Amino acid sequence: MSIKLRELIRNVRACKSAAEERKVIFKECALIRTSFKQKVDTGLRHRNVAKLLYIHMLGYPTHFGQMESLKLIASPKFNEKRIGYLALMLLLDETQEVLMLVTNCLKNDLKHKNPYVVGLALCSMGNISSADIARDLSNEVIRLFRSGNPYIKKKAALCAIRIVRKVPEMVNEYIEPAQSLLSTKQHCVLVSGISLIIEMVQIKKRIAIKFRKLVPSLVRHLKNLLLAGYVSEYDVVGITDPFLQCKIIELLRLLGTGSSKASEEMSDILAQVSINTEPAKNPGNAILYECVQTIMSIDAEDGLRHLAINILGRFLLHRDNNIRYVALNTLCGVINKDASSIQRHKNHIVDCLKDPDVSIRRRALDLIYALVTKKNVSGLVRELVNYLSVTSGDDEFKRMLTDKIVLVTEKYTPSKVWHLNTLLSLIEIAGDVTRESVAANAVLVIGHNADLQPYAVHRLYTSMKSQVVPSIALMRLAIYSIGEYGNHLTSEQSTAEANAKRSPESKQPKYVCHAAEDVLGTIKHIISRPTCTSKVKAYVLNALVKLSTRFDTTMEGEIKAMIKKFTSSMSVELQQRSCEYTKLMELSNGAIKSKIVSVMPTPEKLITKKSESKIDDEDDEDEDEDEDEDEDEDEDEDEDEDEEEEDTRKKPSRRKAKKPAKKPVKKPKEQMEQKAKPMPNPMASLFDVDDSTPTPAPAAAAAGAQDPTNILSSIFGDSGAAPVSNGVSIPQTTTPQPAPATATAPKNKDFTVPVYNANGLTIVLQCRTDPSKPGQYRIRAVFTNNNQFAITNFDMKVAVPPWMKKQIKPSASTINPGVPGYQFLQIVNSQVGTKTSVMKVKLDFITNGVKNSLPPITVNLQ
């Protein structure tokens, strides 16, 4: 005999172990199955289905009760119908084929005299209705919009939301029924009707034009709510029906966007709501937030926009972190519309950097970066540096903060001295948390400004000497500067120049002229520290050999002894440097030695990292082997490639024919001298085009057909992705030309493939092919963020067909504005010549809090 639901719950709660609970559940399920198999209706079917619902909530399988729920729905008794519809919504979903059997029951119940039965049917449709059921019963739902019962109207509107979501082409059929709901006074009907209109406008934006005539009616409803007194039925902490107010304001935002007339009609009521709503409780804050969103979206006047920004400024002072985050996030979205008003709240925004919540700190940092201009850069950067000096922990956030400061100083620097002071302050405060690019930027500023070199070397020397445990980054930069410009430390004139550049607000004492013995003693103390790494010692050896020509000759003996000490070092690198520098100092020709250890030339721009400029370690070996043979063909091939890419952009259907590769022949000495080309720039990136003057190459045109098949249609489950071609010519069958008397080895081919350019994100593939390794593509993907805010959760997936293999390295998940990101991969086509070299790229990222999951993009590499 099956037990009651209450007894089943009591037995399950009394179980002391999972095994005991399973035993009770399985026993009851067996009794329920037996009861279902009996042909005689005992009147307990609804009780058994109710117990199945409880068992389903516990996570046990209850699929055997699906048909019983359909039987209960067909029952004329209300209590059985209620359990049946509840089971229908919990045990089934829209993908179940069994759901088709309930269509007739739903249609009958929608015509039932009992409004609660009609409500059950509408509620079920609104939860699990499929597209087919929505089409079949749409007319019945529209008929219920004309019902006099507010309960049925509300349920019909909620059910209509499900219908327009499943069948968007039926939106036009619900325009008039939805408009009719706004003529009622019942709040429940108004909320559901406005929700339906919002959903319709979001699905089909053009339909907003037909609803704009409702703006005066919406304004009237909102004004009545604002001026209404205390109504116990709708009052929430002193505010009349905040849910309806938020819905009305949201609909006004959708209708006012792009319409100056509608914006003008709603401006007054938005100002009244913004002024009269109390922000003491969450309902008031929700209404004010919707008002701000609406004001910033419509064509509002400047005064109304200032009011909205001031509301967000008050949110920044709120104790609730959620409200502060919402304010920061909204300000980041409207910074381009009214930056001057936001500038008034910059002090409160800077204070948000001190919040213990990391999400608030990051949004505040993004907002501050967007607020910086040439006028306020000094003050904001000073605040950021001061905050950096007091913060502790969270090295990742400190690294982000230093990156933002470096970007701001490079973009809006008022003077070179200020730029240098900022970079040196970052290194002194953040130390090893900073990226290497910070020290590299400081080297560029010092090297390109000779008047700043005395001040820089004095400040770095004083900082390294005064800190108890100087950071590795500070030691490396200070020792490098001492080696290059150490003569300024022992010069009275340079010391005076350094004090002239010194800021009055500096905490360092006034700089003094140092003796050479003191400088060498400080360097000895540095290398004796346990924190001194091998790389710092290598910097010290370089600095010592340079100081041998910058200090008096009397110090050469001590310097030589310090260098010679490393000849027995366990580090091979230090040992080799020590031996080489010792031999260098023993040279009798002082002019040669002085020229070797002269000041290092400063590059014009920041040199990219090795990991960013090369795909893998094989590039170094390939370039060394082919360097001599490649020099003579750099210009010709670059010219060919430029001509081919330009021709492809103009006429995508036309392709150029490649000439057959020539056999490498060694050139005579006279011919090599006659055709000598400039040496390539050793600091150029792997994918940089040679900047020498190219030699025109003969053009060859041939018609080529693009590949009509979509080979990767099954990958990622999307066959509609648009292919991307790099414009490189496809080999055509041509009459062989007689080979010239001399030929060079084939040159590596470099080409660029644009992949994506939208949402402020630009992705370009920089590819290299090697004729000696057919079918192999070494690729560097370059991600550029053109937004004012960071792109987070970035993920690029790559798929290739079965005849290709890929090796891909991970990329950073965050792309900061102005800082390009990189990802390296290698593609190998094992059937080159017979199969096309293609791949698919899938992009996922978040921009300004909006998640973007793009369809796959097909990239053609051939």
ZILIN-V449303 format. One record per residue. N is the residue number from 1. PHI is phi as a letter, one per 20 degrees, with the letter a starting at -180 (999 if undefined). NEAR is the number of other C-alpha atoms within 8 Angstrom. Layout:
# ZILIN-V449303
<<N	PHI	NEAR> <N	PHI	NEAR>>
This chain:
# ZILIN-V449303
<<1	999	3> <2	f	6> <3	e	6> <4	e	8> <5	f	10> <6	f	6> <7	f	8> <8	f	10> <9	f	8> <10	f	8> <11	f	9> <12	f	10> <13	f	6> <14	f	6> <15	f	9> <16	d	6> <17	b	6> <18	f	7> <19	f	6> <20	f	9> <21	f	11> <22	f	8> <23	f	8> <24	f	10> <25	f	10> <26	f	8> <27	f	8> <28	f	9> <29	f	9> <30	f	8> <31	f	10> <32	f	10> <33	f	9> <34	f	8> <35	f	8> <36	f	9> <37	f	6> <38	f	7> <39	f	5> <40	e	4> <41	f	7> <42	e	5> <43	n	5> <44	d	7> <45	f	12> <46	f	11> <47	f	9> <48	f	10> <49	f	14> <50	f	11> <51	f	11> <52	f	11> <53	f	12> <54	f	8> <55	f	12> <56	f	11> <57	f	7> <58	f	6> <59	n	6> <60	e	7> <61	f	6> <62	c	11> <63	f	6> <64	f	6> <65	d	9> <66	f	12> <67	f	7> <68	f	11> <69	f	14> <70	f	12> <71	f	9> <72	f	14> <73	f	13> <74	f	8> <75	f	9> <76	f	6> <77	e	6> <78	f	8> <79	f	6> <80	f	12> <81	f	14> <82	f	10> <83	f	14> <84	f	16> <85	f	14> <86	f	9> <87	f	14> <88	f	12> <89	f	11> <90	e	8> <91	e	11> <92	c	11> <93	c	9> <94	f	8> <95	e	5> <96	f	7> <97	f	5> <98	f	6> <99	f	10> <100	f	7> <101	f	7> <102	e	9> <103	g	9> <104	f	7> <105	f	9> <106	f	9> <107	f	10> <108	f	8> <109	f	10> <110	f	12> <111	d	7> <112	f	9> <113	f	6> <114	f	6> <115	f	9> <116	f	6> <117	f	13> <118	f	14> <119	f	11> <120	f	10> <121	f	12> <122	f	12> <123	f	10> <124	f	13> <125	f	11> <126	f	13> <127	d	9> <128	c	10> <129	f	12> <130	e	9> <131	f	9> <132	f	6> <133	f	10> <134	f	13> <135	f	9> <136	f	7> <137	d	9> <138	f	10> <139	f	7> <140	f	9> <141	f	12> <142	f	11> <143	f	8> <144	f	10> <145	f	12> <146	e	8> <147	f	9> <148	e	5> <149	e	6> <150	f	10> <151	f	9> <152	f	13> <153	g	15> <154	f	12> <155	f	11> <156	f	13> <157	f	14> <158	f	12> <159	f	14> <160	f	13> <161	f	13> <162	f	12> <163	f	16> <164	f	13> <165	f	8> <166	f	9> <167	c	11> <168	f	9> <169	f	6> <170	e	9> <171	f	11> <172	f	6> <173	f	6> <174	d	10> <175	f	8> <176	f	7> <177	g	10> <178	f	13> <179	f	11> <180	f	8> <181	f	12> <182	f	12> <183	e	6> <184	e	8> <185	d	7> <186	f	7> <187	f	7> <188	f	8> <189	f	16> <190	f	13> <191	f	11> <192	f	11> <193	f	15> <194	f	13> <195	f	10> <196	f	13> <197	f	10> <198	g	11> <199	f	10> <200	f	13> <201	f	12> <202	f	7> <203	f	8> <204	c	9> <205	f	8> <206	f	6> <207	f	9> <208	f	11> <209	f	7> <210	f	6> <211	e	10> <212	f	10> <213	f	6> <214	e	8> <215	g	13> <216	g	9> <217	f	8> <218	f	10> <219	f	10> <220	f	8> <221	f	8> <222	f	11> <223	f	9> <224	f	8> <225	f	10> <226	f	8> <227	e	6> <228	f	8> <229	f	5> <230	f	7> <231	c	8> <232	f	5> <233	f	4> <234	d	7> <235	f	11> <236	c	9> <237	l	6> <238	n	6> <239	d	9> <240	e	13> <241	l	10> <242	f	11> <243	f	7> <244	f	10> <245	f	11> <246	f	11> <247	f	11> <248	f	11> <249	f	11> <250	f	11> <251	f	11> <252	f	12> <253	f	13> <254	f	10> <255	f	13> <256	e	16> <257	f	10> <258	n	6> <259	c	10> <260	f	9> <261	f	7> <262	f	11> <263	f	13> <264	f	10> <265	f	9> <266	d	13> <267	f	11> <268	f	8> <269	f	10> <270	f	10> <271	f	10> <272	f	8> <273	f	11> <274	f	11> <275	e	6> <276	e	6> <277	e	9> <278	e	7> <279	e	9> <280	f	6> <281	d	8> <282	f	7> <283	g	11> <284	f	13> <285	f	11> <286	f	9> <287	f	12> <288	f	13> <289	f	8> <290	f	11> <291	f	13> <292	f	12> <293	f	10> <294	f	12> <295	f	15> <296	f	12> <297	e	9> <298	e	13> <299	e	13> <300	e	11> <301	f	6> <302	f	6> <303	f	6> <304	f	11> <305	f	12> <306	f	9> <307	f	10> <308	f	13> <309	f	12> <310	f	8> <311	f	10> <312	f	13> <313	f	11> <314	f	8> <315	f	10> <316	f	13> <317	e	8> <318	f	9> <319	f	5> <320	f	6> <321	f	9> <322	f	6> <323	f	10> <324	f	14> <325	f	11> <326	f	8> <327	f	12> <328	f	15> <329	f	10> <330	f	10> <331	f	12> <332	f	13> <333	f	8> <334	d	10> <335	f	12> <336	f	6> <337	e	6> <338	b	9> <339	f	10> <340	f	6> <341	f	9> <342	f	12> <343	g	8> <344	f	7> <345	d	9> <346	f	9> <347	f	7> <348	f	10> <349	f	13> <350	f	12> <351	f	8> <352	f	11> <353	f	12> <354	e	9> <355	f	9> <356	f	5> <357	f	7> <358	f	8> <359	f	7> <360	f	14> <361	f	13> <362	f	10> <363	f	12> <364	f	13> <365	f	11> <366	f	12> <367	f	14> <368	f	12> <369	f	10> <370	f	10> <371	e	10> <372	f	10> <373	c	7> <374	f	8> <375	f	5> <376	d	8> <377	f	13> <378	f	8> <379	f	7> <380	f	10> <381	f	10> <382	f	8> <383	f	9> <384	f	11> <385	f	10> <386	f	8> <387	f	10> <388	f	11> <389	f	8> <390	d	6> <391	f	7> <392	b	4> <393	m	4> <394	l	6> <395	f	7> <396	f	6> <397	f	9> <398	f	12> <399	f	11> <400	f	8> <401	f	11> <402	f	11> <403	f	10> <404	f	10> <405	f	10> <406	f	10> <407	f	9> <408	f	12> <409	f	12> <410	f	8> <411	e	6> <412	c	9> <413	f	12> <414	f	8> <415	b	6> <416	f	8> <417	f	8> <418	f	9> <419	g	13> <420	f	12> <421	f	8> <422	f	9> <423	f	13> <424	f	10> <425	f	9> <426	f	13> <427	f	14> <428	f	10> <429	e	8> <430	e	12> <431	m	13> <432	f	9> <433	f	8> <434	f	13> <435	f	9> <436	f	7> <437	f	7> <438	f	12> <439	f	12> <440	f	9> <441	f	10> <442	f	11> <443	f	10> <444	f	13> <445	f	11> <446	f	12> <447	f	10> <448	e	7> <449	c	8> <450	f	7> <451	f	5> <452	e	11> <453	f	12> <454	f	14> <455	f	14> <456	f	12> <457	f	15> <458	f	13> <459	f	9> <460	f	13> <461	f	11> <462	f	9> <463	f	10> <464	f	11> <465	f	8> <466	e	6> <467	f	7> <468	f	5> <469	c	4> <470	f	9> <471	f	9> <472	f	12> <473	f	11> <474	f	13> <475	f	11> <476	f	10> <477	f	11> <478	f	12> <479	f	12> <480	f	12> <481	f	12> <482	f	12> <483	f	13> <484	e	12> <485	c	12> <486	f	13> <487	f	9> <488	f	12> <489	f	14> <490	d	11> <491	d	10> <492	f	7> <493	f	6> <494	f	11> <495	f	17> <496	f	8> <497	f	10> <498	f	14> <499	f	10> <500	f	6> <501	e	9> <502	f	8> <503	f	5> <504	f	4> <505	e	4> <506	f	7> <507	e	4> <508	f	6> <509	f	5> <510	f	5> <511	f	9> <512	c	5> <513	f	9> <514	d	9> <515	e	8> <516	f	9> <517	f	7> <518	f	8> <519	f	9> <520	f	9> <521	f	8> <522	f	9> <523	f	9> <524	f	8> <525	f	8> <526	f	8> <527	f	10> <528	e	7> <529	f	7> <530	f	5> <531	e	5> <532	f	11> <533	e	8> <534	f	8> <535	f	6> <536	f	12> <537	f	11> <538	f	11> <539	f	11> <540	f	12> <541	f	12> <542	f	10> <543	f	13> <544	f	11> <545	f	14> <546	f	12> <547	f	13> <548	f	12> <549	d	10> <550	e	8> <551	e	10> <552	f	8> <553	f	7> <554	f	5> <555	e	11> <556	f	9> <557	f	7> <558	f	7> <559	f	12> <560	f	10> <561	f	8> <562	f	8> <563	f	14> <564	f	10> <565	f	9> <566	e	10> <567	f	11> <568	d	6> <569	f	9> <570	f	6> <571	e	7> <572	f	7> <573	f	7> <574	f	15> <575	f	13> <576	f	9> <577	f	10> <578	f	14> <579	f	10> <580	f	8> <581	f	10> <582	f	11> <583	f	8> <584	f	8> <585	f	9> <586	e	6> <587	f	8> <588	f	4> <589	e	6> <590	f	7> <591	f	6> <592	f	7> <593	f	11> <594	f	9> <595	f	7> <596	f	6> <597	d	10> <598	f	8> <599	f	6> <600	f	6> <601	f	5> <602	e	8> <603	f	7> <604	f	5> <605	b	5> <606	f	9> <607	f	6> <608	f	7> <609	f	6> <610	f	6> <611	f	7> <612	e	8> <613	e	10> <614	c	10> <615	f	12> <616	b	6> <617	f	7> <618	f	6> <619	f	9> <620	f	7> <621	f	8> <622	f	8> <623	f	8> <624	f	7> <625	f	7> <626	d	8> <627	f	8> <628	f	7> <629	f	10> <630	e	11> <631	g	11> <632	f	11> <633	d	10> <634	g	10> <635	f	12> <636	f	11> <637	f	10> <638	f	11> <639	f	12> <640	g	11> <641	f	10> <642	f	8> <643	f	8> <644	f	13> <645	f	11> <646	f	8> <647	f	10> <648	f	13> <649	f	8> <650	f	6> <651	c	7> <652	f	9> <653	e	9> <654	e	12> <655	c	15> <656	e	14> <657	e	11> <658	e	9> <659	f	5> <660	f	5> <661	f	5> <662	e	9> <663	f	7> <664	f	8> <665	c	8> <666	f	7> <667	e	9> <668	f	6> <669	f	6> <670	f	6> <671	f	8> <672	f	9> <673	f	7> <674	f	6> <675	d	7> <676	f	7> <677	d	6> <678	f	6> <679	f	5> <680	f	7> <681	f	6> <682	f	4> <683	e	5> <684	f	7> <685	f	8> <686	f	6> <687	d	9> <688	f	6> <689	e	5> <690	f	9> <691	e	4> <692	f	6> <693	f	5> <694	f	8> <695	e	7> <696	g	7> <697	d	7> <698	f	4> <699	e	5> <700	c	7> <701	d	8> <702	b	9> <703	f	8> <704	c	10> <705	d	6> <706	f	5> <707	f	5> <708	e	4> <709	e	4> <710	e	7> <711	f	6> <712	e	12> <713	f	10> <714	e	7> <715	f	8> <716	m	7> <717	m	6> <718	b	10> <719	d	8> <720	d	5> <721	f	9> <722	e	6> <723	f	8> <724	d	11> <725	d	10> <726	e	12> <727	m	10> <728	e	13> <729	f	10> <730	e	10> <731	f	8> <732	d	8> <733	f	4> <734	c	4> <735	f	4> <736	f	5> <737	e	4> <738	f	4> <739	f	5> <740	f	5> <741	f	4> <742	c	7> <743	b	11> <744	d	13> <745	f	10> <746	f	9> <747	e	11> <748	f	8> <749	e	8> <750	d	9> <751	b	10> <752	c	9> <753	c	12> <754	f	10> <755	d	11> <756	b	8> <757	b	9> <758	a	6> <759	l	5> <760	m	8> <761	d	12> <762	d	12> <763	c	12> <764	c	12> <765	e	12> <766	d	13> <767	d	13> <768	c	12> <769	d	13> <770	d	11> <771	g	8> <772	f	4> <773	c	7> <774	f	8> <775	n	12> <776	d	11> <777	c	11> <778	d	12> <779	c	13> <780	d	12> <781	e	11> <782	d	12> <783	d	12> <784	d	13> <785	e	15> <786	e	9> <787	e	8> <788	e	8> <789	c	12> <790	f	13> <791	e	13> <792	d	10> <793	l	9> <794	f	13> <795	b	9> <796	d	8> <797	d	7> <798	c	8> <799	c	8> <800	c	11> <801	f	9> <802	f	5> <803	e	8> <804	c	12> <805	c	10> <806	c	9> <807	c	7> <808	c	8> <809	d	7> <810	f	6> <811	d	8> <812	f	8> <813	e	8> <814	c	9> <815	d	15> <816	e	10> <817	f	12> <818	m	8> <819	d	8> <820	f	11> <821	d	10> <822	c	11> <823	b	11> <824	d	12> <825	b	12> <826	c	11> <827	d	13> <828	c	10> <829	e	12> <830	f	8> <831	c	9> <832	f	10> <833	o	5> <834	d	5> <835	d	8> <836	f	8> <837	e	11> <838	c	13> <839	b	13> <840	d	13> <841	d	12> <842	d	12> <843	d	13> <844	c	12> <845	a	12> <846	c	12> <847	d	12> <848	l	10> <849	n	5> <850	d	6> <851	e	8> <852	d	9> <853	c	7> <854	e	7> <855	f	8> <856	f	11> <857	d	12> <858	e	13> <859	d	12> <860	e	12> <861	e	9> <862	c	10>>
